[in-house]
Amino acid sequence: MTETIKLLHGAEIPRIGAGTWPLNDADAERVVADALQAGYRLIDTAFAYGNEVGVGRGLIASGVPRNDIFVTTKFNKESHGKEQVAEAAERSLDKLGLDHLDLLLIHWPNPGHDRYVQAWEGLVQLLEAGTVKAIGTSNFKPTHLKRIIDATGVAPDVNQIQLSPASTRAEARAFHAEHGILTESWSPIGGQGVAVLGLPEVAEIAAQTGRTPAQVVLRWHLQLGLLPIPKSADPKRLRENLDVFGFELTGEQMSALSALDQGESVVEDSDKFGH
């Protein structure tokens, strides 16, 4: 069992997760079952991924008890509204074959649509009703977070953002820390057009530690107090990505990785992109 972090509203979330984008249902079933059998206990999906049915089948196929698994999903902008959020939760529960969600996220703020405050109000109601154990956001900037906190007095348990040594998101992380919000990292080892694993600085630290480049980068996330959600369909890499608790990076190595930061220019701008 992996280590856990206690969230703002009391739920315990594993310190590393397995992502499922862009897997189809068949691949998601295989990868989720394999990930859980390898030792992952946090599985991350979304309505937009189109694989919630496959993820649900993988949960069953793994043989791991439901209460030992932390399941996250997300909903799109058409569900931004108090009643619509409840409907989105029911739709995802039905596809996943579950009776409750551990964490439900607003996938993107879509400020042009301007309904994310209502979406957050709907999530707060679900939390109070016990339909979900934790609620959160994805791809929210501090300005978006401030607005929903000011409107409801309730901060998210989690904000899941694109974050890697190529974009360390210092401003967002500082805001999260101030409000007790856990930072989850999607695309934590690069991807999305952001090269990380092939950088010479990463290769040097991998050689120093006797670890893979991906293990080095994931360890960087953990030591910063972040929760990385790497994705791999390869059984060997799945297991390697989970094997990041038996070593530590030095302060110098951590600084060298953080120095790779290219700022906000290499991440999706959630004021302009969303679904």
N, C-alpha and C positions, 0 to 999 in steps of 0.2 A: 504493500500500500504506500502510495506517495504521501509526502507531507501535505498539510492543509493550512489554509489561512482563514481566519474568522472574518466574515464580512460585516459591514455596518449594521445590518438588520439581523445578525445572529447566525446565518447559515455558514457552514464550513465548506470551503471550496479547495479541491486539490491544487497543488502549486504548479502543475504543468498539465496541458490538455492535448488532445488530438483533434486537429481540424479536419473538415470533410469537404471543403470546396476545392476543386470543381467536380467532385465525384458524382457519377450517376447512381441510381438506386442499387444496381447490382454490385458495383465497386464499393459503394458505401457500406453495404451489408458485410462484405468480406473484410474491408479495412477496419470497421468498427469492432467486429468480432475479434480480429487479430490484435487490435490495439488493447482491448480489454483483457484478453488472455495474456498479453505481454506485461500488463500491470497498470496501464492507464486507467484512471477512474473519472476523468473529465472528458466528455465528448461534446464538440461544438458543431452545430449545424444552423440552418436558417431556411425560412420559407423560400427565399430567393434561390437557394442552391438546388431546389427541386429534388432533394434526396432524403427528405424526412422519413418516407416510407422505408427506404433501404436502411437508414440509420436505426429505425425501430426494430427491423428484422435482425440487424447486427447485434443489438442489445440482447435480444432473446437468444440468438445463436451462440453468444459468448458463454452462456451459462453462469455469468456473474449475477448475483442477486441485485434487483433493481435498487434497493436501498443503499447499496455500495457504490452506485454510479451517480455522477452529477451531470445532468443533461441541460445544455444551453441551446436555445433557438432564438430566432429574431424575426421581426415582421416588417413589412414594407409600408410605404407612405399611404397606400390606399386604406390601411388600417389605423391611421392616425386619428383617433377619436375615442372618447370614453367607452362607448358601446362597441365600436369596431375592434378595440384591443381585446375585449373579452371574447369576441367572435374569432379573432386571430388565434388566441390561446387555445380555444376549443378545436379549431381546425388543425393546429399543430399537434395537440394531444391525440386527436383522432388518427392523424397520419403516423405518428410515432408509436401509437398503441399504448399510451401511458395514461395514468390517472392524475399525475401532477407534473409540473415542470420545476426544475431546480432554479433555473435562471432564464428570464425572458428579457430580451433587449429590443429597443428601438434601433433598427439596423442603420439608418442614416437620418440626420435631422431634417433634411429637405427644407431649408428655411424659406425657399421660394413658395413652397406649398403652405407653409406657416401653420402647421397643425401639430407640431411636436409637443407643445405644452399640453394640449388636450390628450395626446397619446400618453404623455407622462402621468397625467391625472388618472387615466384608465389603468395604467400599471400600478399606481399606488393603491387603487381599489382592489386589484387582484392580489396584491401583497397582503392587504388587510383581511381579505376573504380567505387567505390561505391557499389559493389556487396555485401560487408560485411561492417558492421559498426565498427568492431574491429577485430584484429587478435592476435593470441597468440600461445603459445606452451604448451605442457603438458609433464611432466616428464623430462624436460631439466635440466641439471646441470649447474652451473655457467660457466664451460668451453664450453659447447654447446652454451649457450646464448652469451658469449663473441664472439664466432666465427661468429654467424649470425649478430650481431650488427656491428662488424668490417667489415663484407662483404658488408653490405647494408646501414649502418648509421641509421637503423630503429630498435628501441627496441620493443619487444612485449607489447601489452596492459596488457596481463595476462600470467603467467606461473602457470599451475595447477599441483600441486605435492602432493604426499602422505604425509600427515602431521597431527599429533595429539599430545597430551601430551606425548605419547610414543616415538615420534620422532619429535622434534620441528624444525629441519632443519634450524638452526641458520645461517649457512653459506649461504645457498640459499636465505633466507629472507633478509640478509644484502645486497647481490648482487642485489636483486630485488629492495630494497629500494633506493639503489644508482642510479639505472637507471629508476626509475619511473614505475616499473613493479608491478602490483597487484599480490599478492600471493593468489591463490585459493587453498583450501584444499580438496583433495579427501580422502575418508575414514576418515573423520574428527573425528569420535567418536570411532575409532578403526576398528575392522574387519580386513580382509586380514591376519588373524593369529596373530593380535596384540590386546591383551586384554587391554581395558581401562576402560570401564564402570563398571566392577566388582571389580576394585581396591579399597581397603579400604580408601585411601586418597580421592578418588572421592566421595565415599559414605558419608564420613564425611562432605564434603563441601555441598553435596546435602541436608544433614540433617540440616546443619547450615542455608541454604538459603531457605529451604522449596521447593526445585526444584528437578526435576529428574536428575539422573547422566548425561543423554544426554544433558539436558538443560544447566547444569553447564559447560560441555566440549565445547558446542557450544558457550556459552558466553565467554569462554576463547579465542576462535578464534576471535570473534568480537572485544574484548578489545585489542587484539594484532594487529588489523587492517587487519586481514585475512578475506577471504570470504569462508565460509564453504559450501560444497555441500553434505549434508547428504542425504541418501536414505532410505526410508521406504515405504513398500507397505501397512502398517497398517494405516487406516485413523486417529485413535487416536494419534499415534506417529507422523504422519505427522504434525498434528496441534500442538502437544507439541514442536516439533523441531522448529517450527516457532515462538513460544511464548518465545522469548529470549531477548526481547528489554525492558522489564519492571523491570529489576533488574541489579545490578552490583556486580561483585566480588571485594573483597578487594585486596590490594597489596599482603597481606600475602597469600590469597587463590590463586591468580594468580601464585605466586612463588612456592607454593606447587604443583600445577599442572605442571608447567614447569620443576620442579625437577624430574618428572617421566620419563624424556627423556632417551631413551636407544641408541640414536645415529642413525647412518645410517644403522646399522646392521639389523634393523627390517623393512626396506623399500625395494622395488624392485630396483635393480641396473640397471639403464637405459643404462649403457654401455654394459650390458649383455642381458637384456630382452627388447623385443619390438615387435610390429606387424604393 
